[in-house]
Amino acid sequence: RLAAAAPEPGSTLVSVRAAAGLSRTELYAKYEEAVAVVHECKHARENAEAELEAVVRDINAKMPRILQQRQEYEELTEAHDALSLRLHAAMEEGEAATEREAGERAGRKEAEQQVQELSQALSDTQRQLQLVLHESQRRLSVTETPRSARHSLTAT
């Protein structure tokens, strides 16, 4: 705005040489024109200063709210950073738990397989033992029958 109110170079200001060739009326007209330009510049400067003061007052009025918002922003940023760290730690813990669970499942499957194999082996061993026991009893009864017959014959 000030640039618009300022005179263009050479438009109103008259050099001393040029003033010497002017009549008093022309010189007075140039003077009046210069006074009007100076008055216009002063008025423009006063308006600019008033606008600047209004902006400064507005900024000063908003400053407490701006500072409060900045403080809240900083607190929220700190809280966000803390939550991000906690989330990262929880994610790592979750991944570790998932890996542990997978390992434990594999171990459980192995243990179940071993239990099944041992159960089968036990069942087979029991069956063999029963067969051996049965065979032993059969042999014992076969060998005892003639002996008991001999004992009964000799006893009589």
DRENPA-3360 file (N, C-alpha, C; in nm, 2 decimals, always signed):
BEGIN
1 = RLAAAAPE = +0.08/-0.12/+0.00/+0.00/+0.00/+0.00/+0.09/+0.13/+0.00 ~ +0.20/+0.12/+0.07/+0.28/+0.23/+0.08/+0.35/+0.26/-0.06 ~ +0.38/+0.16/-0.13/+0.44/+0.17/-0.26/+0.34/+0.24/-0.36 ~ +0.21/+0.21/-0.34/+0.11/+0.27/-0.43/+0.09/+0.42/-0.39 ~ +0.11/+0.46/-0.27/+0.09/+0.60/-0.23/+0.22/+0.68/-0.26 ~ +0.33/+0.62/-0.27/+0.45/+0.70/-0.29/+0.45/+0.75/-0.44 ~ +0.51/+0.87/-0.45/+0.51/+0.93/-0.59/+0.61/+0.86/-0.68 ~ +0.58/+0.86/-0.80/+0.67/+0.80/-0.90/+0.79/+0.90/-0.91;
9 = PGSTLVSV = +0.91/+0.85/-0.93/+1.02/+0.93/-0.94/+1.01/+1.04/-1.06 ~ +1.03/+1.16/-1.02/+1.03/+1.27/-1.12/+0.89/+1.32/-1.15 ~ +0.78/+1.26/-1.09/+0.65/+1.31/-1.13/+0.61/+1.44/-1.05 ~ +0.65/+1.45/-0.93/+0.61/+1.57/-0.86/+0.73/+1.65/-0.81 ~ +0.84/+1.58/-0.78/+0.95/+1.65/-0.73/+1.02/+1.72/-0.85 ~ +1.06/+1.84/-0.82/+1.12/+1.92/-0.93/+1.26/+1.95/-0.89 ~ +1.35/+1.93/-0.98/+1.49/+1.97/-0.95/+1.50/+2.12/-0.94 ~ +1.61/+2.16/-0.88/+1.63/+2.30/-0.86/+1.64/+2.38/-1.00;
17 = RAAAGLSR = +1.70/+2.32/-1.10/+1.72/+2.38/-1.23/+1.58/+2.39/-1.29 ~ +1.50/+2.28/-1.28/+1.37/+2.29/-1.34/+1.28/+2.39/-1.27 ~ +1.30/+2.41/-1.14/+1.22/+2.50/-1.06/+1.26/+2.64/-1.10 ~ +1.38/+2.67/-1.14/+1.42/+2.80/-1.18/+1.35/+2.85/-1.30 ~ +1.31/+2.75/-1.39/+1.24/+2.79/-1.51/+1.09/+2.79/-1.49 ~ +1.04/+2.77/-1.37/+0.89/+2.77/-1.35/+0.85/+2.90/-1.30 ~ +0.72/+2.93/-1.33/+0.66/+3.05/-1.27/+0.63/+3.02/-1.12 ~ +0.59/+3.13/-1.05/+0.55/+3.11/-0.91/+0.43/+3.02/-0.90;
25 = TELYAKYE = +0.34/+3.04/-0.99/+0.21/+2.97/-0.99/+0.24/+2.82/-1.01 ~ +0.32/+2.79/-1.11/+0.36/+2.65/-1.14/+0.44/+2.59/-1.03 ~ +0.53/+2.67/-0.97/+0.60/+2.63/-0.86/+0.51/+2.60/-0.74 ~ +0.41/+2.68/-0.71/+0.32/+2.66/-0.60/+0.23/+2.54/-0.63 ~ +0.20/+2.52/-0.75/+0.12/+2.40/-0.79/+0.20/+2.27/-0.76 ~ +0.33/+2.28/-0.79/+0.41/+2.16/-0.76/+0.43/+2.14/-0.61 ~ +0.43/+2.25/-0.54/+0.44/+2.25/-0.40/+0.32/+2.18/-0.34 ~ +0.20/+2.23/-0.38/+0.07/+2.17/-0.34/+0.06/+2.02/-0.37;
33 = EAVAVVHE = +0.11/+1.99/-0.49/+0.11/+1.85/-0.53/+0.20/+1.77/-0.43 ~ +0.32/+1.82/-0.40/+0.41/+1.75/-0.31/+0.35/+1.74/-0.17 ~ +0.28/+1.84/-0.12/+0.22/+1.84/+0.01/+0.11/+1.73/+0.01 ~ +0.03/+1.72/-0.10/-0.07/+1.62/-0.11/-0.02/+1.48/-0.10 ~ +0.10/+1.46/-0.18/+0.16/+1.33/-0.18/+0.21/+1.29/-0.04 ~ +0.27/+1.39/+0.03/+0.33/+1.37/+0.16/+0.21/+1.33/+0.26 ~ +0.10/+1.41/+0.25/-0.02/+1.38/+0.33/-0.07/+1.24/+0.30 ~ -0.08/+1.21/+0.17/-0.13/+1.07/+0.14/-0.04/+0.97/+0.19;
41 = CKHARENA = +0.09/+0.99/+0.18/+0.19/+0.89/+0.23/+0.18/+0.87/+0.39 ~ +0.16/+0.99/+0.46/+0.14/+0.98/+0.60/+0.01/+0.91/+0.64 ~ -0.09/+0.93/+0.56/-0.22/+0.87/+0.59/-0.21/+0.72/+0.56 ~ -0.14/+0.68/+0.45/-0.12/+0.54/+0.42/-0.03/+0.47/+0.53 ~ +0.07/+0.54/+0.58/+0.16/+0.49/+0.68/+0.08/+0.47/+0.81 ~ -0.01/+0.57/+0.85/-0.09/+0.56/+0.97/-0.19/+0.44/+0.95 ~ -0.25/+0.42/+0.84/-0.34/+0.30/+0.81/-0.26/+0.17/+0.83 ~ -0.14/+0.17/+0.77/-0.06/+0.05/+0.78/-0.02/+0.02/+0.92;
49 = EAELEAVV = +0.02/+0.12/+1.00/+0.05/+0.10/+1.14/-0.07/+0.06/+1.22 ~ -0.19/+0.11/+1.19/-0.31/+0.07/+1.26/-0.34/-0.08/+1.23 ~ -0.32/-0.12/+1.10/-0.34/-0.26/+1.06/-0.24/-0.35/+1.14 ~ -0.12/-0.30/+1.14/-0.01/-0.38/+1.20/-0.04/-0.39/+1.35 ~ -0.09/-0.29/+1.42/-0.12/-0.29/+1.56/-0.24/-0.39/+1.58 ~ -0.34/-0.39/+1.49/-0.45/-0.48/+1.50/-0.40/-0.62/+1.49 ~ -0.31/-0.65/+1.40/-0.26/-0.78/+1.39/-0.18/-0.83/+1.51 ~ -0.10/-0.74/+1.57/-0.03/-0.77/+1.69/-0.12/-0.79/+1.80;
57 = RDINAKMP = -0.23/-0.71/+1.82/-0.32/-0.73/+1.92/-0.39/-0.87/+1.91 ~ -0.43/-0.90/+1.78/-0.49/-1.03/+1.76/-0.40/-1.14/+1.79 ~ -0.27/-1.13/+1.76/-0.18/-1.24/+1.79/-0.16/-1.25/+1.94 ~ -0.15/-1.13/+2.01/-0.13/-1.14/+2.15/-0.26/-1.19/+2.22 ~ -0.37/-1.17/+2.16/-0.50/-1.22/+2.22/-0.50/-1.37/+2.20 ~ -0.45/-1.42/+2.09/-0.45/-1.56/+2.06/-0.34/-1.64/+2.12 ~ -0.24/-1.57/+2.17/-0.11/-1.63/+2.22/-0.14/-1.74/+2.33 ~ -0.22/-1.71/+2.43/-0.24/-1.81/+2.54/-0.30/-1.94/+2.48;
65 = RILQQRQE = -0.39/-1.93/+2.39/-0.46/-2.04/+2.33/-0.35/-2.12/+2.24 ~ -0.27/-2.04/+2.17/-0.17/-2.11/+2.08/-0.07/-2.18/+2.17 ~ -0.03/-2.12/+2.28/+0.07/-2.18/+2.37/+0.00/-2.31/+2.44 ~ -0.12/-2.30/+2.47/-0.19/-2.41/+2.53/-0.20/-2.53/+2.43 ~ -0.24/-2.49/+2.31/-0.24/-2.60/+2.20/-0.11/-2.66/+2.17 ~ +0.00/-2.58/+2.18/+0.13/-2.63/+2.16/+0.17/-2.73/+2.27 ~ +0.13/-2.69/+2.40/+0.16/-2.78/+2.51/+0.08/-2.91/+2.50 ~ -0.04/-2.90/+2.46/-0.12/-3.02/+2.44/-0.07/-3.10/+2.33;
73 = YEELTEAH = -0.02/-3.04/+2.22/+0.04/-3.11/+2.11/+0.17/-3.19/+2.16 ~ +0.25/-3.12/+2.23/+0.37/-3.19/+2.28/+0.34/-3.30/+2.38 ~ +0.24/-3.28/+2.46/+0.20/-3.39/+2.55/+0.14/-3.51/+2.47 ~ +0.06/-3.48/+2.37/+0.00/-3.59/+2.29/+0.12/-3.66/+2.21 ~ +0.21/-3.58/+2.16/+0.33/-3.64/+2.09/+0.40/-3.74/+2.19 ~ +0.43/-3.69/+2.31/+0.50/-3.78/+2.41/+0.41/-3.90/+2.44 ~ +0.28/-3.89/+2.45/+0.19/-4.00/+2.48/+0.19/-4.10/+2.36 ~ +0.19/-4.04/+2.24/+0.19/-4.12/+2.12/+0.32/-4.20/+2.11;
81 = DALSLRLH = +0.43/-4.14/+2.14/+0.56/-4.20/+2.14/+0.57/-4.32/+2.24 ~ +0.52/-4.29/+2.36/+0.52/-4.39/+2.47/+0.43/-4.51/+2.42 ~ +0.31/-4.48/+2.37/+0.22/-4.59/+2.32/+0.28/-4.66/+2.21 ~ +0.35/-4.60/+2.12/+0.42/-4.66/+2.01/+0.52/-4.76/+2.06 ~ +0.60/-4.72/+2.16/+0.70/-4.81/+2.22/+0.63/-4.93/+2.29 ~ +0.52/-4.90/+2.36/+0.45/-5.01/+2.42/+0.39/-5.11/+2.32 ~ +0.34/-5.05/+2.21/+0.28/-5.14/+2.11/+0.39/-5.22/+2.04 ~ +0.50/-5.16/+2.02/+0.62/-5.23/+1.96/+0.66/-5.35/+2.05;
89 = AAMEEGEA = +0.67/-5.32/+2.18/+0.71/-5.42/+2.28/+0.60/-5.53/+2.28 ~ +0.48/-5.50/+2.28/+0.37/-5.60/+2.28/+0.37/-5.68/+2.16 ~ +0.40/-5.62/+2.04/+0.40/-5.69/+1.92/+0.52/-5.79/+1.92 ~ +0.63/-5.75/+1.97/+0.75/-5.84/+1.98/+0.71/-5.96/+2.08 ~ +0.65/-5.92/+2.19/+0.61/-6.03/+2.29/+0.51/-6.12/+2.22 ~ +0.42/-6.07/+2.15/+0.32/-6.16/+2.08/+0.39/-6.25/+1.98 ~ +0.48/-6.19/+1.90/+0.55/-6.28/+1.81/+0.63/-6.39/+1.88 ~ +0.69/-6.35/+1.99/+0.77/-6.45/+2.07/+0.67/-6.56/+2.12;
97 = ATEREAGE = +0.56/-6.52/+2.17/+0.46/-6.61/+2.22/+0.41/-6.70/+2.11 ~ +0.39/-6.65/+1.99/+0.35/-6.73/+1.88/+0.45/-6.83/+1.85 ~ +0.58/-6.79/+1.85/+0.69/-6.88/+1.82/+0.69/-6.99/+1.92 ~ +0.68/-6.95/+2.05/+0.68/-7.05/+2.16/+0.57/-7.15/+2.15 ~ +0.45/-7.10/+2.11/+0.33/-7.18/+2.10/+0.36/-7.28/+1.98 ~ +0.41/-7.24/+1.87/+0.44/-7.33/+1.76/+0.54/-7.43/+1.80 ~ +0.64/-7.40/+1.88/+0.74/-7.49/+1.93/+0.67/-7.59/+2.03 ~ +0.59/-7.54/+2.11/+0.52/-7.63/+2.21/+0.42/-7.72/+2.14;
105 = RAGRKEAE = +0.36/-7.68/+2.03/+0.27/-7.76/+1.96/+0.35/-7.87/+1.89 ~ +0.46/-7.84/+1.83/+0.54/-7.94/+1.77/+0.59/-8.04/+1.87 ~ +0.63/-7.99/+1.99/+0.67/-8.08/+2.10/+0.56/-8.17/+2.15 ~ +0.44/-8.11/+2.15/+0.32/-8.19/+2.20/+0.29/-8.30/+2.09 ~ +0.30/-8.26/+1.97/+0.27/-8.36/+1.86/+0.37/-8.48/+1.87 ~ +0.50/-8.44/+1.89/+0.60/-8.55/+1.91/+0.57/-8.63/+2.03 ~ +0.54/-8.57/+2.14/+0.50/-8.64/+2.27/+0.38/-8.73/+2.24 ~ +0.28/-8.68/+2.18/+0.16/-8.76/+2.15/+0.20/-8.88/+2.06;
113 = QQVQELSQ = +0.29/-8.86/+1.96/+0.33/-8.96/+1.87/+0.41/-9.07/+1.95 ~ +0.49/-9.03/+2.04/+0.57/-9.12/+2.13/+0.48/-9.20/+2.22 ~ +0.38/-9.13/+2.28/+0.28/-9.19/+2.36/+0.21/-9.30/+2.28 ~ +0.17/-9.27/+2.16/+0.09/-9.36/+2.08/+0.18/-9.48/+2.05 ~ +0.31/-9.45/+2.01/+0.40/-9.56/+1.98/+0.43/-9.65/+2.10 ~ +0.45/-9.59/+2.22/+0.47/-9.66/+2.34/+0.34/-9.74/+2.38 ~ +0.23/-9.68/+2.36/+0.10/-9.75/+2.39/+0.09/-9.88/+2.30 ~ +0.12/-9.86/+2.17/+0.12/-9.97/+2.08/+0.22/-10.08/+2.12;
121 = ALSDTQRQ = +0.34/-10.03/+2.16/+0.45/-10.13/+2.20/+0.40/-10.20/+2.33 ~ +0.34/-10.13/+2.43/+0.29/-10.19/+2.55/+0.18/-10.29/+2.52 ~ +0.09/-10.25/+2.43/-0.02/-10.34/+2.39/+0.04/-10.47/+2.33 ~ +0.14/-10.45/+2.24/+0.21/-10.57/+2.18/+0.28/-10.65/+2.28 ~ +0.35/-10.59/+2.37/+0.42/-10.66/+2.48/+0.32/-10.73/+2.57 ~ +0.21/-10.67/+2.60/+0.11/-10.74/+2.68/+0.05/-10.86/+2.61 ~ +0.03/-10.85/+2.48/-0.02/-10.96/+2.41/+0.08/-11.07/+2.40 ~ +0.21/-11.04/+2.38/+0.31/-11.14/+2.38/+0.32/-11.21/+2.52;
129 = LQLVLHES = +0.32/-11.12/+2.62/+0.33/-11.18/+2.76/+0.21/-11.27/+2.79 ~ +0.09/-11.24/+2.74/-0.02/-11.32/+2.76/-0.01/-11.45/+2.69 ~ +0.05/-11.44/+2.56/+0.07/-11.56/+2.49/+0.17/-11.65/+2.55 ~ +0.28/-11.59/+2.60/+0.39/-11.67/+2.67/+0.33/-11.73/+2.80 ~ +0.26/-11.65/+2.87/+0.20/-11.70/+3.00/+0.10/-11.82/+2.97 ~ +0.02/-11.80/+2.87/-0.07/-11.90/+2.83/+0.00/-12.03/+2.79 ~ +0.10/-12.01/+2.71/+0.18/-12.12/+2.66/+0.25/-12.19/+2.78 ~ +0.30/-12.11/+2.87/+0.37/-12.17/+2.99/+0.27/-12.25/+3.07;
137 = QRRLSVTE = +0.15/-12.19/+3.09/+0.05/-12.26/+3.17/+0.01/-12.39/+3.09 ~ -0.01/-12.39/+2.97/-0.04/-12.51/+2.89/+0.07/-12.61/+2.90 ~ +0.19/-12.57/+2.89/+0.30/-12.67/+2.90/+0.31/-12.72/+3.04 ~ +0.29/-12.64/+3.14/+0.29/-12.68/+3.28/+0.18/-12.78/+3.30 ~ +0.06/-12.75/+3.25/-0.05/-12.85/+3.27/-0.03/-12.98/+3.20 ~ +0.04/-12.97/+3.08/+0.07/-13.10/+3.01/+0.17/-13.18/+3.09 ~ +0.27/-13.11/+3.14/+0.38/-13.18/+3.21/+0.32/-13.23/+3.35 ~ +0.23/-13.16/+3.41/+0.18/-13.20/+3.54/+0.08/-13.31/+3.53;
145 = TPRSARHS = +0.01/-13.32/+3.43/-0.09/-13.43/+3.42/-0.02/-13.56/+3.42 ~ +0.08/-13.59/+3.34/+0.14/-13.72/+3.36/+0.21/-13.73/+3.49 ~ +0.26/-13.63/+3.55/+0.32/-13.64/+3.68/+0.22/-13.67/+3.79 ~ +0.11/-13.60/+3.78/+0.00/-13.63/+3.88/-0.05/-13.77/+3.86 ~ -0.05/-13.81/+3.73/-0.09/-13.95/+3.71/+0.01/-14.05/+3.77 ~ +0.13/-14.02/+3.76/+0.24/-14.10/+3.82/+0.23/-14.10/+3.97 ~ +0.21/-13.99/+4.02/+0.20/-13.98/+4.17/+0.08/-14.05/+4.22 ~ -0.03/-14.05/+4.15/-0.15/-14.12/+4.19/-0.12/-14.27/+4.17;
153 = LTAT = -0.05/-14.31/+4.07/-0.02/-14.46/+4.06/+0.07/-14.50/+4.17 ~ +0.17/-14.43/+4.20/+0.27/-14.47/+4.30/+0.21/-14.46/+4.44 ~ +0.12/-14.38/+4.45/+0.06/-14.36/+4.58/-0.04/-14.47/+4.61 ~ -0.09/-14.53/+4.52/-0.18/-14.64/+4.54/-0.11/-14.77/+4.55;
% end
